[in-house]
Amino acid sequence: MPRIKPSFVFIFCCVLSWAHNAHASQSLYGGSLVLAVSSDPKTFNDIVSTDANSGTVTSLLFEGLTTADPFTLKVIPDLAESWTVSSDGLQWTFHLRKDVKWFDGIAFSADDVVFTFNDLIYNPDIPSSSKDVLTIDGKPLKVEKIDQYTVRFTLPVKFAPFLRSMSQTILPEHCLIQAVKQKKFPFTWGIDTPPQEIIGTGPFMLSEYHPGERLVFKRNPYYWKRSAQGEALPYLDKVIYLIIPDPQGQLLKFMDGELDATSVGGSDYPLLKPLEAQKNFRIYEAGADYASNFVTFNLNPGTNPKTGKPFVDPVKLSWFTDLGFRRAIAHAIDKKKIIEILNNGFGLPQIGPMSPSSGFFYDPDVQAYDYNLEKAKEILQKAGFKYRSDGTLDDAKGNPVEFNLYTADTGTTGREQMAAIIRSDLERIGMKVNLVPVEFNTLVNKLMASFDWDMVMIGLTGGVEPHFGQNVWRSSGGLHLWDPHQDKPATAWEKRMDEIYDQGAQELDENKRKVLYDEFQRIVADELPVIYTVLNMDMYAVRNKFGNLKPTVNGGAFHNIEEIYIKK
């Protein structure tokens, strides 16, 4: 019987192995992922974008020099492959990847980084929320090109969150420089822009946009990332976002098989959980959300320059600025009831400005306000408020306590229902609260421009790094909602908060930073400029057809979207 030579066996086996791997690799490519967003994006321009839905879709298109590991939260390379820092912490040198191309095939380089910072973010004619975060001690960063793939950042003072802030998305100079020169950049890459003109480095490119219906993204053939086996990413051919405003509509689309995944609210969990096997999906429970839900009062003492009238009725302002009044409100909100009624028990009472999911900087030991109506009434009476025989509340001068509670009527967050529960809670301590749902943009105008409001139920996103909330917590911040744009701190505690943010930004010792930010969280809990309600639990229902799915509370269900494939 003839024998095969050993060398031939080796070659034959290698060929078989190569063929098997090639076949396995090939089988990972193709297919679509269908998701939903609650509204159309307002822009595709990531520098001027401020809304969450725009951010959701642009996250597929653009990248920064760094990103965060979705499991450990540590800063890791992205468009920069490495960096060094000087001994004084003021000079950071980034070495850029040499294998990155823009969607149009042009090579990514240091010019794009310098352009993004110097010509866009620090341009006084361009509105950008990044400008606040990246202005340190009142000064911009100095950003300069060393060579084609090296950029140096020089900081005016030490800045602890610097590396994390380098997740700032980078935009292409060659596509946008003319718009900057013509002072048209804020209106560039709007929703009427042809998809092929929007140029990024991300894993997917916008190929179609049908307002009110859907956005379609196709695979970026130039994408630089590779799998652990060296395969080109992404695996999926398309990502499709259907525009479905109503969360119940999204749920129905998922149940009908039109969506591959959906967020799961606590109230939907009992309906969905028994259907996992039948409908071939799985519910992933990621953890407590970062996004907060809170109420706050208008403490603005200013006067409308057009009418000469105070922004806030002086009688109401005297209530709202009374710490005892705010503490009574905090004791009157039944957070457990909100969790049970709206979230079917899934959620956590929020006690401070950071989520437990924030990890290291979260302080669990701040002042908490238990639900206690009797304590709330006692605090009000000590503050000079009085109860009538029918249980309604007057202030010390006999003015009935009545005010408006505004919230957005979008129906996508449950805040209108939450506001209704809070109104009912406050009526139990004698207050008359008029619930006023308004269109979201109208609400934003009241908060940011006209200052015509009493109390609001709203929410803000959160995260890992406390410093990135400085536009909320600094007295001069634009999102210092209760009394924004202060020329100087209105109170001693707001002055201390400014100091904490100054010190925290420049302290490079993480443990010392934690001491500062623990104090920040205690001040918020003690002074109650905002009164927190509950944190939702991040849960996702995803069809059982995807490989490499690794949901986390930090990145969501599809944080590694370039690695996800459809199982054959």
C-alpha positions in Angstrom: 0.0 0.0 0.0 1.5 3.3 -1.1 2.4 5.8 1.6 2.1 9.5 1.4 5.3 11.3 2.2 5.3 13.3 5.4 6.1 16.6 3.6 3.0 16.1 1.4 0.9 15.3 4.5 2.0 18.6 6.0 1.3 20.6 2.9 -2.0 18.9 2.3 -3.2 19.5 5.9 -2.1 23.1 5.8 -4.2 23.6 2.6 -7.1 22.0 4.3 -6.7 24.1 7.3 -6.4 27.3 5.2 -9.5 26.3 3.2 -11.4 25.6 6.4 -10.4 29.0 8.0 -11.1 30.9 4.8 -14.5 29.3 4.6 -15.2 30.0 8.2 -14.0 33.6 7.8 -16.1 34.1 4.7 -19.2 32.9 6.5 -19.0 35.7 9.0 -19.6 38.5 6.5 -22.9 39.8 5.3 -26.4 40.6 6.6 -28.0 43.5 8.3 -28.7 44.7 11.8 -32.0 46.5 12.2 -32.4 48.9 15.2 -34.6 51.9 16.1 -34.3 55.5 17.1 -37.1 57.6 18.6 -36.7 60.6 16.2 -34.8 61.9 13.2 -31.3 63.2 13.8 -31.1 67.0 13.9 -27.7 67.0 12.2 -24.9 64.7 11.0 -22.4 67.3 12.2 -20.9 65.9 15.3 -19.2 69.1 16.4 -22.5 71.1 16.8 -24.7 68.1 17.7 -26.4 68.2 21.1 -29.2 65.7 20.9 -29.0 62.0 21.8 -30.5 60.7 18.5 -27.9 62.5 16.4 -25.2 61.1 18.6 -26.5 57.6 18.2 -26.2 57.7 14.4 -23.0 59.6 14.2 -21.3 57.2 16.5 -21.2 54.8 13.5 -19.4 57.4 11.4 -16.8 59.1 13.5 -14.0 58.2 16.0 -11.6 59.9 18.4 -8.0 59.4 19.3 -9.0 57.4 22.4 -12.0 55.5 23.6 -13.0 53.6 26.7 -12.9 49.9 27.3 -16.6 49.0 27.7 -15.7 46.4 30.4 -13.0 48.0 32.5 -13.8 51.7 31.6 -10.0 52.3 31.1 -8.9 54.6 28.3 -7.5 52.7 25.3 -6.2 53.7 21.9 -8.5 54.4 18.9 -7.3 56.6 16.1 -4.1 57.1 18.1 -2.1 53.9 18.5 0.0 55.2 21.4 1.0 58.4 23.4 3.6 59.7 25.7 3.4 62.5 28.4 6.0 64.8 29.7 7.1 64.6 33.4 5.2 67.7 34.3 2.0 66.3 32.7 1.6 69.3 30.4 2.7 67.9 27.0 1.0 64.9 25.4 2.3 63.5 22.2 0.0 61.2 20.2 1.3 58.8 17.5 -1.5 58.2 15.0 -2.4 55.1 13.2 -1.0 55.0 9.7 -3.6 52.6 8.3 -6.7 54.8 8.6 -8.6 56.3 5.7 -11.6 58.5 5.4 -14.7 57.2 3.6 -13.5 58.8 0.4 -10.1 56.9 0.5 -8.0 59.9 1.6 -5.5 59.1 4.3 -6.2 60.3 7.9 -3.4 62.4 9.3 -2.2 64.9 11.9 -3.7 67.7 9.8 -7.2 66.4 10.6 -6.6 66.4 14.3 -5.2 69.9 14.3 -8.1 71.1 12.1 -10.7 69.6 14.4 -9.4 71.3 17.5 -8.0 74.6 16.2 -10.5 75.4 13.4 -13.6 73.8 14.7 -13.8 73.3 18.5 -11.9 76.5 19.4 -13.5 78.6 16.6 -15.5 81.4 18.3 -18.0 81.3 15.4 -18.9 77.6 15.9 -21.1 76.6 18.8 -19.7 73.4 20.3 -20.3 71.8 23.7 -16.8 70.3 23.5 -15.4 73.8 23.8 -16.4 73.9 27.5 -14.9 70.6 28.3 -11.7 71.3 26.4 -11.1 74.8 27.8 -8.9 74.4 30.8 -8.4 77.2 33.4 -10.0 79.5 30.8 -7.5 78.6 28.1 -7.6 76.3 25.1 -5.2 73.5 24.5 -2.3 74.2 22.1 -2.5 71.6 19.3 0.3 71.3 16.8 1.4 68.9 14.1 4.9 67.4 14.6 4.8 65.3 11.5 2.2 63.5 9.3 1.3 61.0 12.0 2.3 62.8 15.2 0.4 65.5 17.1 1.4 67.3 20.3 -1.1 68.8 22.8 0.3 71.4 25.3 -2.0 72.0 28.3 -2.1 75.3 30.1 -2.3 73.4 33.4 -2.4 69.7 34.4 -5.7 68.2 33.3 -6.6 64.8 34.8 -9.4 63.9 32.4 -7.3 64.8 29.3 -6.9 61.3 28.0 -10.6 60.5 28.3 -11.5 63.8 26.7 -9.5 62.7 23.6 -12.5 60.5 22.6 -13.5 63.8 20.9 -14.5 62.8 17.3 -12.1 63.9 14.6 -13.5 65.4 11.3 -11.8 65.6 7.9 -10.0 68.8 7.0 -10.1 68.3 3.3 -13.9 68.0 3.3 -14.7 70.9 5.7 -12.0 73.6 5.5 -14.0 75.6 2.8 -17.1 75.6 5.0 -15.1 77.0 7.8 -13.5 79.7 5.7 -16.9 80.7 4.3 -18.3 80.6 7.9 -20.9 78.0 6.9 -19.7 75.1 9.1 -22.5 75.2 11.7 -24.9 74.5 8.9 -22.7 71.9 7.2 -23.7 68.2 7.1 -27.3 68.9 8.0 -30.0 66.4 7.5 -30.4 67.5 3.9 -26.8 66.7 3.0 -26.4 63.9 0.4 -25.2 60.8 2.4 -22.1 60.3 0.3 -20.8 63.8 1.3 -20.7 62.9 5.0 -17.1 61.6 5.5 -15.8 59.8 8.6 -13.5 57.0 9.6 -16.0 54.8 11.4 -17.1 51.2 10.6 -20.2 52.2 8.7 -21.0 54.9 6.1 -24.4 56.6 5.7 -25.9 55.4 2.4 -29.6 56.4 2.7 -31.7 58.7 4.8 -35.5 58.8 4.5 -36.8 61.4 7.0 -39.4 60.0 9.3 -38.7 56.5 8.1 -35.2 55.1 8.3 -31.4 55.6 8.0 -29.3 53.0 6.2 -25.5 52.6 6.8 -23.3 50.4 4.7 -20.0 48.7 5.5 -16.9 51.0 5.3 -14.5 49.1 2.9 -11.6 51.2 4.2 -12.1 50.5 7.9 -8.9 50.0 9.7 -9.8 47.6 12.5 -9.0 43.9 12.2 -10.3 40.9 14.2 -8.0 38.9 16.4 -7.6 36.6 13.4 -6.6 39.5 11.2 -9.9 39.6 9.3 -11.2 43.0 7.9 -14.0 44.5 9.9 -16.9 45.1 10.1 -18.6 41.8 9.3 -22.1 43.2 8.8 -23.0 44.7 5.4 -25.6 47.1 6.7 -27.0 48.7 9.9 -30.5 50.1 9.5 -32.2 52.5 12.0 -36.0 52.7 11.7 -37.4 55.9 13.1 -40.1 54.9 15.5 -41.1 57.6 18.1 -43.3 55.5 20.3 -41.4 53.0 22.6 -44.5 50.7 22.4 -44.2 50.9 18.6 -40.6 49.8 18.8 -41.6 46.9 21.0 -44.3 45.8 18.6 -41.9 46.0 15.7 -39.5 43.8 17.6 -42.2 41.3 18.5 -43.2 41.2 14.8 -39.6 40.5 13.8 -39.0 43.9 12.1 -36.3 44.9 14.7 -33.3 42.8 15.8 -33.1 44.5 19.2 -35.0 46.9 21.5 -34.5 48.4 24.9 -36.6 46.8 27.5 -38.4 48.8 30.2 -39.2 47.3 33.5 -42.9 47.4 32.7 -42.3 45.4 29.5 -40.2 42.7 31.2 -43.1 40.4 32.3 -44.5 40.4 28.8 -41.2 39.7 27.1 -39.4 37.3 29.4 -41.8 34.3 28.9 -41.4 34.7 25.1 -37.6 34.4 24.8 -37.6 30.8 23.6 -40.7 31.1 21.4 -39.5 34.3 19.7 -35.8 33.3 19.7 -34.4 36.2 21.6 -32.7 36.9 24.9 -33.0 39.7 27.4 -29.7 41.1 28.7 -29.7 42.9 32.0 -26.7 45.2 31.9 -27.0 47.3 35.0 -28.0 50.7 36.3 -28.3 53.4 33.7 -26.1 56.5 33.7 -28.9 58.8 32.7 -30.6 60.6 35.6 -34.2 61.6 36.1 -34.7 64.6 38.5 -36.8 67.6 39.4 -35.4 71.0 39.9 -36.8 74.5 40.8 -36.2 77.8 39.0 -33.9 79.7 41.4 -33.0 82.4 38.9 -33.2 85.8 40.6 -32.9 87.8 37.4 -35.2 90.0 35.5 -36.4 89.7 31.9 -34.7 92.6 30.1 -37.6 92.9 27.6 -40.4 93.1 30.1 -38.7 94.3 33.3 -40.5 91.5 35.2 -38.7 88.9 37.3 -38.1 85.5 35.7 -39.7 83.9 38.7 -42.6 85.2 40.8 -40.9 86.6 43.9 -43.3 84.7 46.2 -42.5 81.4 44.5 -38.8 82.2 44.4 -38.9 82.6 48.2 -40.2 79.0 48.4 -37.8 77.5 45.9 -34.7 79.1 47.4 -35.6 77.7 50.9 -33.5 74.6 51.5 -36.2 73.3 53.9 -38.8 73.5 51.1 -36.5 71.5 48.8 -35.7 68.9 51.5 -39.5 68.5 52.2 -40.0 67.8 48.5 -37.2 65.2 48.6 -38.9 63.4 51.5 -42.2 63.5 49.7 -41.2 61.6 46.5 -42.0 57.9 46.7 -39.2 56.5 44.7 -40.1 52.9 45.4 -43.6 53.5 44.1 -42.1 55.0 40.9 -39.9 51.9 40.4 -42.8 49.5 41.1 -45.5 51.3 39.0 -43.4 52.4 36.0 -40.5 49.9 36.0 -42.1 46.7 37.5 -39.5 46.7 40.2 -36.5 47.2 37.9 -34.5 50.3 39.0 -32.7 51.9 41.8 -33.5 55.0 43.9 -31.0 57.7 42.8 -29.4 59.5 45.8 -26.8 61.6 44.0 -25.5 62.9 40.7 -23.6 59.8 39.7 -24.7 56.2 39.0 -23.3 53.1 40.7 -22.2 52.1 37.2 -19.8 55.0 37.2 -17.5 52.8 39.3 -14.6 54.4 41.1 -15.9 57.9 41.5 -19.4 56.9 42.7 -20.0 57.7 46.4 -22.8 55.5 47.9 -22.7 57.3 51.3 -24.3 60.7 50.5 -27.4 62.0 52.3 -30.4 60.0 51.3 -34.0 61.2 51.7 -36.4 58.5 52.8 -40.0 58.7 51.7 -41.7 60.2 54.8 -44.7 62.5 54.5 -44.8 63.3 58.1 -41.1 64.4 58.1 -41.8 66.5 55.0 -44.7 68.3 56.7 -42.6 68.8 59.9 -39.8 70.4 57.8 -42.2 72.7 56.0 -43.8 73.9 59.3 -40.4 74.6 60.8 -39.7 76.7 57.7 -42.8 78.8 58.4 -45.3 77.1 56.2 -48.7 76.5 57.6 -51.5 74.0 57.0 -55.2 75.0 56.6 -57.9 72.8 58.1 -58.5 71.2 54.7 -54.8 70.1 54.5 -53.7 72.6 51.9 -50.4 74.5 52.4 -49.8 78.2 52.7 -46.5 80.1 53.2 -45.9 82.3 56.2 -47.6 85.2 54.5 -50.7 83.3 53.7 -50.0 82.6 50.0 -51.2 79.2 48.9 -48.4 77.0 47.7 -49.2 76.4 44.0 -46.8 76.1 41.1 -46.4 74.5 37.6 -44.4 71.3 37.0 -43.2 71.1 33.4 -42.0 68.1 31.5 -41.6 67.0 27.9 -44.5 65.2 26.3 -42.4 63.0 24.1 -43.7 59.7 25.7 -40.3 58.0 25.1 -38.8 58.2 28.6 -41.7 57.7 31.0 -41.0 61.1 32.5 -44.5 62.4 32.0 -45.9 59.4 34.0 -43.1 60.0 36.6 -44.1 63.6 36.9 -47.7 62.6 37.4 -46.7 60.4 40.3 -44.6 63.2 41.8 -47.5 65.7 41.5 -49.7 63.2 43.4 -47.0 62.9 46.1 -46.7 66.6 46.5 -50.4 67.0 46.8 -50.2 64.7 49.8 -48.2 67.4 51.6 -50.7 70.1 50.7 -49.2 71.6 47.6 -51.1 72.3 44.4 -49.0 71.3 41.5 -50.2 71.9 37.9 -48.6 69.3 35.6 -47.8 70.9 32.2 -46.4 68.6 29.5 -44.9 70.6 26.6 -43.1 69.8 23.4 -39.4 69.1 24.0 -38.0 72.1 22.1 -40.5 74.4 23.9 -39.2 73.0 27.2 -35.6 73.6 26.2 -36.4 77.1 25.3 -38.0 77.7 28.7 -35.0 76.3 30.5 -32.2 77.9 28.3 -33.7 81.2 27.0 -36.9 82.5 28.4 -36.4 81.1 32.0 -40.2 81.0 32.2 -40.8 78.0 34.4 -41.3 77.0 38.1 -40.4 73.3 38.4 -39.3 70.8 35.8 -39.0 67.1 35.5 -36.1 66.3 33.1 -33.0 64.1 32.8 -29.4 64.3 31.8 -26.9 61.8 30.5 -24.1 60.8 32.8 -20.8 58.8 32.7 -17.7 57.7 34.3 -15.7 61.0 34.5 -17.2 63.6 36.9 -15.4 66.5 35.1 -17.5 66.1 32.0 -20.5 67.3 34.0 -18.9 70.7 34.6 -21.4 72.6 32.4 -24.1 71.4 34.8 -22.3 72.0 38.1 -20.2 75.1 37.5 -22.0 78.2 38.5 -21.3 79.7 35.1 -22.4 76.6 33.2 -25.0 76.7 30.5 -26.7 73.6 32.0 -26.6 74.9 35.6 -30.4 74.7 35.1 -31.7 76.2 38.3 -29.7 79.4 37.8 -27.5 79.4 34.7 -24.7 81.6 33.5 -23.9 83.2 36.9 -21.3 86.0 36.7 -20.1 84.8 40.1 -21.3 82.0 42.4 -24.7 82.9 43.9 -24.1 80.8 47.1 -21.2 79.6 49.2 -21.8 76.0 48.1 -21.8 76.9 44.4 -18.5 78.7 45.0 -17.1 75.5 46.6 -18.3 73.4 43.6 -16.4 75.7 41.3 -13.3 75.2 43.4 -13.8 71.4 43.4 -14.0 71.3 39.6 -10.9 73.5 39.3 -8.9 71.3 41.7 -10.3 68.0 40.4 -9.3 68.8 36.8 -5.7 69.4 37.8 -5.2 66.7 40.4 -3.5 63.7 38.7 -3.7 61.4 41.8 -6.9 59.4 41.3 -7.4 58.8 45.0 -7.2 62.6 45.7 -9.6 63.3 42.9 -12.0 60.8 44.4 -11.9 62.8 47.7 -12.9 65.9 45.8 -15.6 64.4 43.8 -17.1 62.6 46.9 -17.4 66.1 48.4 -19.1 67.3 45.2 -21.7 64.5 45.5 -22.3 65.2 49.1 -22.9 68.9 48.4 -25.4 68.1 45.7 -27.2 65.7 48.1 -27.1 68.2 51.0 -28.1 71.4 49.1 -30.5 69.7 46.6 -30.2 72.0 43.6 -31.8 69.0 41.9 -33.8 66.3 43.5 -33.1 62.9 42.0 -35.8 60.2 41.5 -34.8 56.8 40.1 -32.2 55.2 37.9 -33.6 52.8 35.2 -32.0 49.5 34.6 -30.4 49.0 31.2 -32.0 46.0 29.6 -31.9 44.9 26.0 -33.8 42.2 24.1 -31.7 40.9 21.2 -32.4 38.2 18.7 -30.3 35.0 19.1 -28.7 35.3 15.7 -25.7 37.4 16.4 -22.2 36.3 17.3 -19.7 38.3 19.3 -22.5 40.0 21.2 -21.1 41.3 24.6 -23.6 43.8 26.1 -22.4 46.1 28.9 -24.0 49.0 30.7 -21.1 51.2 29.6 -21.4 50.5 25.9 -24.9 49.1 25.4 -25.8 46.0 23.4 -23.8 46.8 20.3 -20.7 48.7 21.5 -18.5 46.4 19.4 -20.7 46.6 16.4 -17.8 46.2 14.0 -17.1 42.7 15.5 -20.7 41.5 15.5 -21.8 39.0 12.8 -24.9 36.9 11.9 -24.6 33.3 12.9 -25.2 31.0 9.9 
